[in-house]
């Protein structure tokens, strides 16, 4: 791994920090450091708040990240009701339809973001390798641009101002235990196959769980949705009815809400097929247990998170937030995320911080030339193995829909709660 700072910005920054340290050592200006010390309150879910990233950023820049961990729904609530309670928000693109109209987010000036023009075309054009991907739901391309820095509406085409800078994203599918299932799995319909009665689980976050359910409903040939991410009331009723019938028949072992819960269900073998996130599959494998993030013929349900800035952020804190965004897109963090099975916003810079064999495995779908390790050093794929779903182009090019918040969201949540209570 190279840890050297190779950008001109980085060299300047390091020299500047050394200069400050020199002044401090002489004792001439002890107040400099007190003034310079920036702490950024970073609001997001625990799964996106990595201690190693905060530590590395502080080591490189002197700026401290203070994580404020809340649930997905609470990230949105705080953005809407308490925009002064954070300096950086890490939220999903689907929440923007609730947040942006409040005026609580500041448009991010791409002129201040060094690698803005290198952000993957999946976000800026809705394309992978020149081909359009599925845009049902809240595809980031629909909400990534704002008309201006203080705009409360999304721009129809590219502008200087972005709502969020992408951090982590992925295409989700079902996780399976191939050692316990012992046959090929190729369709979302298998989640409701009676063969796995009492050994399946679905994600209990309504806006995401219902998308997984819709993938199953379509795969079973029950109904074809105009937009799985924006169902009519009748479509919500049909989807929930299908889930309730399955639940009453004993199909589900669990409805999980928490990342660790999904890992434990799978690792214990209580569940053999379920809604799953890629890093959770990685976590099961790191215990030496066979687990596959299974590509399915109907495609993937994708999601994406990004950094946003509160409208009130100004001065040194605003400068610090831009420094974090620039640092995040500079490669180290991108490589770190890629090694967890996520994807990073700027692939070029991440590539410079990964070994060639790692890049070939994670991004190109090639067999691992040597054992693949997690950022913590655990072996998660043996030499010769191939990443589930193949290359970046195969996986992100296979998106069927995106996580979303529906127009009928309140009705959907009410119906979802009927399913949970059934």
N, C-alpha and C positions, 0 to 999 in steps of 0.2 A: 504494500500500500504506500502510495506517496502521501506524505503529509505536508510537503513543502507548499508554500503559498506561491502560486505561479502567476497570479494576475498582478498587473501593475498596481491596482487598488490595494491588494493585499500587502505588497511590499511597502507602499506608502504608509498603510495603516500600522504595520509592525514598527516602522521607523518612528512614526508619530508616537506610538505607545512607549517605545524605548526612550524617546525624547522626554516624554512626560515622566517616565520612571527616573530618568536622570535628574530632572528638576527636583523631583520629590527627594531623591537621595541627598541633594545639597541642602535640603531643608529650607530653601528660599521661599517656596510657595506651597505650603501644605494645603491651602484652600483649593488649589487647582483640582485635585482628585475628588474632593467633596462635591465640587460643582459638576465634574464630569461623570460621576457615578450615575449611570442610568439603570433603572430597574423597569423592565417591561412586564406588565401583568398580562398573561397570555391565557385567554379564556377558550376552553375547548373541552372535548371529551377525553377521558384518561387514556384511551387507546392511541390518541394522536399526540400525547405529551410524553416525549421520550427524554429521560434524564441525560442520556449520552449526548443528545443534540444540544440541550441547554448547556451542558458542561463544555462541550467543544466550542460552542459559540462564545461563551464567556472567556475561554482560554485564548481564542483568536481576537476578540474585540474588547474585552473588559466589560461588556454589557451583560447584565444579569436578566435571566428569564425567570419570572415567578409564575408557576403554573397554577391556574384556577380551574380545577376539574369539576365539571357538572355533566348531567345527562344531555343527550342530543336535543331533546325538547327544551331543556333549560338554557342551552346556548342561545337558541332563538328567542326565548322569553327575555333573557337579559339584554340581548341586542335591541329588543323592542322597548323594554321598560327601564333599563338601567345602563345606557350607553357610556356613562362615565365610569363604570366599574371595571373597565379593561382598557388596555392599550393596543392589543392585537386580538383579533378573534379568528379562531380556526373553526370554520363551519362548513356544512355541506352546501353545494350549489343549489340544491332544491329548497333550502330555507330562504334563499334570497327574495323569492316572491313575497315573503312576509316582511323581510327586513328592509329592503331597498325603498319601498314606498313611504317608510317612516322618516326617511332623510337622515337616519342615524349612522349610515356608512359614508365614508369619504371615498370618492373615486380615486383609485390608485393611479398616479401619474406615471405612465410607462416610460416617459422621458427620464425618470429617476431610477428606472430598473434596468441595469446593465444588460441582462440577458432576455429582456422582454420579447425581442424579435425571434428568440430561439424556443419560446414556449411551444410545445408540441401542437401540431395542426388539429389534433383531436379536439382541443379547446377553442382554437382561434378560427377554425373552418369546419369543424364537425367531420373531419376526414382522417383516415389512416392510410398512408401510402397512396394518397391521391384518390381514395375511394370513400364515398359517404358511408357513415355508419348509422345504425338505427337511432332515431331521435325521439321515439315515444318517451313520455315523461319529461323531466326537466334536463334536457341535454345542455351541458355547460355553454355550448355555442349560442344558445338562446338568451343567456343571462350574464355573460362574462363582460360585455361592454356596456358602459353608461354614456349618456349623452354629454355629461360634463362632470367636473369634480363634485358639484353639489346636487347632481341630478337624482331625482326620485323615480326615474323611468329607465328601462333598458334601451340601448341603442340597437337598431335593426342590423347595423353592420359595424365593422371595426372602427374604433375611435382611439383617442389618446388615453382614455380612462377606463380602467378595469374595475369591476366590482370586487373580485377576488383574484389573487395570484394562486394558481393551483399548487397544492402541497402533495397530497397523496390521492391516488385514484386506483381503481381496479375494476375488473369485470368479475362479478360473483356468480357462483353456480352452486350445485350441491356438493357437499363433502360425503364421501363414502368410505366404508371399511371393506376394501376388496377381499381381504383375507376371510371375512365373515360372510360376505355376499356370494363370492365364488362364481360369479357370472358377469358378463359385460352389462354395463348400465349406459344407456345412450339418450334417455329422454327425461324431461322434468316430470312426466306422468308417473314415474316410478315412486315419487314421494307418497303418492296415495295408493300404491299397489298393495292389496291386502296381504301379499306374501310377506311384507315387512310390518305387519300389524303389531303395534306396541313397541316398535323399534325405530320409529321415525320422530323427527322433531322439526319444528318450524320456528322462525324468528318472531319473537313477540314484541316487535316495534311496529305499530300498525302500518305506517306509510311504507315500510319496506316489506313486512310480512305479506301484505296484500298483493304486492308485485310478484313475489315468489308464488303465491297462490294463483295469480292470474297466468303465470307461465305454465303452471300445472293444468289449469282449466283449459287453456288453449291446446296444450300438448295432448290432453285426453279427448280433444275434439268436441268439447261441450259448448264452447262459444268462442267467437273471434272478436277481439276488442278493437275499436277504432284507435284508442290510445289507452294502453294499460295504466299509464301514469295519470290519466284523467277520466275515470270511469263515470258513467251516468249512475243515478240511484239504482236503477234496475240492474245494472251490471254489478254494482256493489252487493246488492241483495243476492244475486245468483252466486257470486264468488263466496260470500260468507255462508250461504246455505250449503254449498259444496264442502266447505271446511267443517261446518257443524255436523253434517252427516258423517264425515270421516272420523271426527272426534268421538261422536257417540258410539261409533263402531269400534272404538279402541285403537285407532290408527296411531295416535301420537303418544310417545313416551313422555314428552315434555314440550313446553313452549318456552324457549330460552330468551333471556333478555341480555345476559352478560357474556362477554367474550370467554371468560374462564369456564363458565357453565357449559358452553358449547364444546370446549376442549375436554372437560371432564366426562361429559356424556359419551363422546366419541372414544376417548382413551379407555374408558371402562368397558366399552362394548355394549353398554345398555342401549345405545343407538347405533344403527349401521348406515343410515342415510338421513341427511338433514340439511337445512339451510346452513351455510357455513361461510366464513371469511377466510381468505387465503392465509393470513398469518396464524389463524387458529389451526389450520391444517398443518402448517409448519411446526406449531407448538406440539401437536400430537406426534408428528414424526420425530421431533427431537427427543421424545421419550422412547424411541426405538419401535414405535407401533406403526403398522402399515395404514396409511390414510391417503386418499386421493381427492384432489380438487378436480372433480370430474367434468370434462368438456361434454356438452350435450348438444344434440343436433338442432334444437330450437334457438340456441344462442345464449348469451349471457345477460344478466341484469347488472348494469354498471352503476357506479357511484363515484363521486369526486368531492374532495374537500379543498378548501383554499383559505389563505390569509386575507382578512379584511381589516380596514382601519376605521376606528370610530370617527365620526365627523368632527368631534371636538378636539382631536389630537393635534398638538401644535408644538413648535419650538424643538427643544432637545429630544423630547420623547418621540416626536414625529421623525426626526432625523435618525434616531435609534431604531425605529420600526423599519424605516427604509433600509438601514444597514442590515437588519436581520433578513429582510426579503432578499437583498442582494447576496448576502452570505449563503442563504438557503438554496439559491439557484446556482451557486458557484461550483457545486460538484460533490463536496464531502457529504452533505445531508442527502443528496440524491442517490449517491452510491449506497449509503447506509439504508435508505428506504428500499432500494431495489433488492438489496440482500435479504430483506424481510418478505419479499414477494409482492410488495407494492410496486407502483411505477412512479417515476419522478417527472416533474413538469418540463425540465430541460434535460433531454437525454444526452446531448453532446458533452456537457460538463461532467455529468455523472460517470460517463464512460472513461474519462481521464483519471478517475479515482478508483477504478475497478481493475482487477487483473483481467487479462484477455480471456482466460478460461471462465471466469465468473460472468463476464459480459456475454460470452457465447452461450452459457447455460441459461442465465436469467432472461436475456433479451432476444437471443437468436434461435432459441429452441434446439440448440445442439446438445449432443451427449456431453456430460461433464467429463472433462479431461482429467480431473482429480476430484477428491471429495469436496463437496460444497458445504461451507460453514455459515452459520448465522452470524450476525454482528457480535454475538456473545461468544463465538468460537465453538458452538455445538455443531457436530456434523448433521446436516439435515437432508443431504442427498449424496449417495455414494457415487464414486467414479463410474461413468458409463450410463448413469440414469439421465432421463430427459424430463424437463419441466412439464408438469400437467398443462395441457392446453397449448403447448408449443411456444412459438415466438410471440413477441409483442404484437406484430402485425396480425398473426392468426387470432390471438386472444382479443385484443382491443378492436380488431376489424370485425369480430363476431358479435358485437353488441346488438341485442334485440330491443332493449329499453333502458331507461335511466331512472334511478330513484326520483321521486317527485312528491309534491304536496298537491293534492287534487282540489279542484274548485269545491267539490262536495266533501272536503276533508272532515268537517265536524260530524257529518252524517256517517262517513266511513268509520271514524274512530268509535262512534256509538255502536255501530254494527259489529266492529271488531271486538269490542268489549263484550258483546252478546256471545260471540264465539268463545272468548276466553272463559266466560262464566258458564257456558253450556255443559 
